[in-house]
Amino acid sequence: IVIPGHTDYARIEYMRKQNKPAEDRRLLMTFHGRSPGTHAGYGDCAVRGAIMGLNRHGPHVDVGGFVMDYPERKGDSHFCLVPAGTSPWTNHLYESFYAGCIPVILSDEYEVAFADELDWPSFSIKWPEVEVGDALYHYLEGLATYFLHQLVAMKASLERNACWFNWYSVDVQCSPYLLIQRRLKKLLGMQRSPPRFWTVDPEVFGSSA
């Protein structure tokens, strides 16, 4: 079972306030965090280095190091890039739900939580690490330019599914606790119970006597 990461309540509420309608967003994509050359522990994170090179496409590609107004930038961007760091897991993914910023997962080894229960392609994109570069930019730019209606639908699906990752959800029909319980029940049902009783096969016993 993949357990979703935790985003604290105050940050969830603040990011929700920054969530702009899709048609009002000025940025195509955003990512701010550590990358090769800025932190010794991230020297092998090639995908983050490739992301930093995307800023050559213009100011609507908002990538770089840490910034104080990252929640505001997420709420003003169509796509939130979610690369692997020193591990496949990152909280950038879960924060995107509350900012209404469609997550673009750039981690080949990352396994999303509740993959069997939720329709992840309806509210996110998973892109191969080796293709992070111009191909990714042109794909996302094409979606935002020619298929805004699809982005609006994906954003709506993202917001509807946010409660499945909100550990503070008060919706009894939508919370991570509920999906974890369902998955545990499913796993328990798949397990074969060991026999309560057994005996020696007479034929086997007789042939060995």
C-alpha positions as CSV (number, residue, x, y, z in Angstrom):
1,I,0.0,0.0,0.0
2,V,1.4,3.4,-1.0
3,I,0.5,5.9,1.8
4,P,0.1,9.5,0.5
5,G,2.3,12.3,1.9
6,H,1.2,14.7,4.5
7,T,0.5,18.4,3.8
8,D,-0.4,20.4,7.0
9,Y,-3.8,22.0,7.4
10,A,-2.6,25.6,7.3
11,R,-0.7,25.1,4.1
12,I,-3.7,23.3,2.5
13,E,-5.9,26.2,3.3
14,Y,-3.4,28.8,2.1
15,M,-2.8,27.0,-1.2
16,R,-6.5,26.8,-1.8
17,K,-6.8,30.5,-1.6
18,Q,-4.2,30.9,-4.4
19,N,-6.1,28.6,-6.7
20,K,-7.0,30.6,-9.8
21,P,-9.4,29.6,-12.6
22,A,-7.6,28.0,-15.5
23,E,-8.4,30.9,-17.9
24,D,-6.8,33.4,-15.5
25,R,-3.5,31.6,-15.1
26,R,-0.4,33.3,-16.5
27,L,2.2,30.6,-16.1
28,L,2.5,27.4,-18.2
29,M,4.5,25.4,-15.7
30,T,6.3,25.8,-12.4
31,F,8.9,24.1,-10.3
32,H,11.2,25.5,-7.6
33,G,13.5,23.4,-5.5
34,R,17.0,21.9,-5.3
35,S,18.9,20.8,-8.4
36,P,22.4,19.8,-9.5
37,G,24.9,22.5,-8.9
38,T,22.9,24.0,-6.0
39,H,23.1,21.2,-3.5
40,A,25.6,18.4,-3.1
41,G,22.9,15.8,-2.5
42,Y,21.2,16.4,-5.8
43,G,24.2,16.0,-8.1
44,D,22.7,12.8,-9.7
45,C,19.2,14.2,-10.2
46,A,19.5,14.7,-13.9
47,V,15.8,15.3,-14.4
48,R,16.0,18.4,-12.2
49,G,18.8,19.8,-14.2
50,A,16.8,19.2,-17.4
51,I,13.9,21.1,-15.9
52,M,16.1,24.1,-15.1
53,G,17.0,24.3,-18.8
54,L,13.3,24.8,-19.8
55,N,13.5,28.5,-18.7
56,R,14.9,29.2,-22.2
57,H,11.4,29.0,-23.5
58,G,10.4,32.3,-21.8
59,P,9.0,33.8,-18.6
60,H,5.8,31.7,-18.7
61,V,8.1,28.7,-17.7
62,D,8.7,29.4,-14.0
63,V,11.6,27.2,-12.8
64,G,14.4,27.7,-10.4
65,G,15.6,27.5,-6.8
66,F,13.5,28.0,-3.7
67,V,11.2,31.1,-3.6
68,M,9.0,32.4,-0.8
69,D,5.9,32.8,-3.0
70,Y,5.9,29.2,-4.4
71,P,2.2,28.6,-3.3
72,E,1.2,31.7,-5.3
73,R,3.1,30.6,-8.3
74,K,1.5,27.1,-8.2
75,G,-1.9,28.8,-8.1
76,D,-1.0,30.8,-11.2
77,S,0.3,27.9,-13.2
78,H,-1.4,25.3,-15.4
79,F,1.1,22.6,-14.6
80,C,3.2,21.7,-11.6
81,L,6.3,19.7,-12.4
82,V,6.9,16.9,-10.0
83,P,10.5,15.4,-10.4
84,A,12.2,12.8,-8.3
85,G,14.6,14.1,-5.8
86,T,16.9,12.0,-3.7
87,S,14.1,9.5,-3.6
88,P,11.1,8.9,-6.0
89,W,8.7,10.4,-3.4
90,T,8.1,14.2,-3.2
91,N,5.5,16.4,-1.5
92,H,5.3,18.6,-4.6
93,L,2.7,16.1,-5.9
94,Y,0.2,16.4,-3.1
95,E,0.5,20.2,-2.8
96,S,-0.5,20.6,-6.5
97,F,-4.0,19.2,-5.6
98,Y,-4.8,22.2,-3.4
99,A,-3.4,24.8,-5.8
100,G,-5.4,23.3,-8.7
101,C,-2.1,22.9,-10.6
102,I,-2.1,19.8,-12.8
103,P,0.8,17.6,-11.7
104,V,3.3,16.4,-14.3
105,I,5.1,13.5,-12.6
106,L,8.7,13.2,-13.9
107,S,9.8,10.2,-11.9
108,D,9.9,6.8,-13.7
109,E,10.0,4.8,-10.5
110,Y,7.3,6.7,-8.7
111,E,4.2,4.6,-7.8
112,V,1.2,6.8,-7.1
113,A,-1.1,6.1,-4.1
114,F,-4.4,4.5,-4.8
115,A,-3.5,3.6,-8.4
116,D,-6.3,1.0,-8.6
117,E,-9.0,3.2,-7.0
118,L,-8.5,6.6,-8.7
119,D,-8.4,7.6,-12.4
120,W,-5.0,9.3,-12.3
121,P,-4.8,10.1,-16.0
122,S,-8.0,12.2,-15.6
123,F,-6.1,14.7,-13.4
124,S,-2.4,14.2,-13.9
125,I,0.3,13.5,-16.5
126,K,3.2,11.0,-16.1
127,W,6.1,11.8,-18.5
128,P,9.3,9.8,-19.1
129,E,12.4,11.3,-17.5
130,V,14.5,10.9,-20.6
131,E,12.0,13.1,-22.5
132,V,12.2,16.1,-20.2
133,G,13.2,18.9,-22.4
134,D,11.7,20.5,-25.6
135,A,9.3,17.6,-26.2
136,L,7.7,18.2,-22.7
137,Y,7.5,21.9,-23.2
138,H,5.9,21.7,-26.6
139,Y,3.4,19.1,-25.4
140,L,2.3,21.2,-22.4
141,E,2.3,24.4,-24.4
142,G,0.1,22.7,-27.0
143,L,-2.4,21.6,-24.4
144,A,-2.6,25.1,-22.9
145,T,-2.9,26.8,-26.2
146,Y,-5.3,24.5,-28.2
147,F,-7.0,22.4,-25.6
148,L,-7.8,24.7,-22.7
149,H,-11.2,22.9,-22.3
150,Q,-9.3,19.7,-21.5
151,L,-7.1,21.6,-18.9
152,V,-10.3,22.9,-17.3
153,A,-11.7,19.3,-17.1
154,M,-8.4,18.0,-15.7
155,K,-8.3,20.8,-13.1
156,A,-11.8,20.1,-12.0
157,S,-11.0,16.4,-11.6
158,L,-7.9,17.3,-9.7
159,E,-9.9,19.4,-7.2
160,R,-12.6,16.7,-6.9
161,N,-10.0,14.1,-6.0
162,A,-8.0,16.3,-3.5
163,C,-10.0,15.0,-0.6
164,W,-8.5,11.5,-1.1
165,F,-5.1,13.0,-0.1
166,N,-6.2,15.4,2.6
167,W,-5.5,13.9,6.0
168,Y,-7.8,16.5,7.5
169,S,-10.8,15.7,5.3
170,V,-14.1,15.7,7.2
171,D,-15.9,14.1,4.3
172,V,-16.8,10.6,5.5
173,Q,-17.1,9.5,1.8
174,C,-13.7,10.9,0.7
175,S,-10.5,10.7,2.7
176,P,-7.2,8.8,2.6
177,Y,-8.3,6.7,5.6
178,L,-11.3,5.4,3.7
179,L,-9.2,4.2,0.7
180,I,-6.6,2.7,2.9
181,Q,-9.3,0.7,4.7
182,R,-10.7,-0.5,1.4
183,R,-7.3,-1.6,0.2
184,L,-6.5,-3.5,3.4
185,K,-9.9,-5.3,3.2
186,K,-9.1,-6.2,-0.4
187,L,-5.7,-7.6,0.5
188,L,-7.1,-9.5,3.4
189,G,-9.7,-11.1,1.1
190,M,-6.9,-12.2,-1.3
191,Q,-5.0,-14.1,1.4
192,R,-5.7,-17.8,1.7
193,S,-6.3,-18.9,5.3
194,P,-4.1,-21.8,6.4
195,P,-6.0,-25.0,7.1
196,R,-7.1,-25.5,10.7
197,F,-6.6,-29.3,10.7
198,W,-4.4,-31.8,8.8
199,T,-3.5,-35.4,9.0
200,V,-0.9,-37.8,7.5
201,D,-1.8,-39.2,4.1
202,P,-2.1,-43.0,4.8
203,E,-0.6,-44.0,1.5
204,V,2.4,-41.8,2.0
205,F,2.8,-43.0,5.6
206,G,2.5,-46.6,4.4
207,S,5.1,-46.4,1.7
208,S,7.7,-44.9,4.0
209,A,7.1,-47.5,6.8
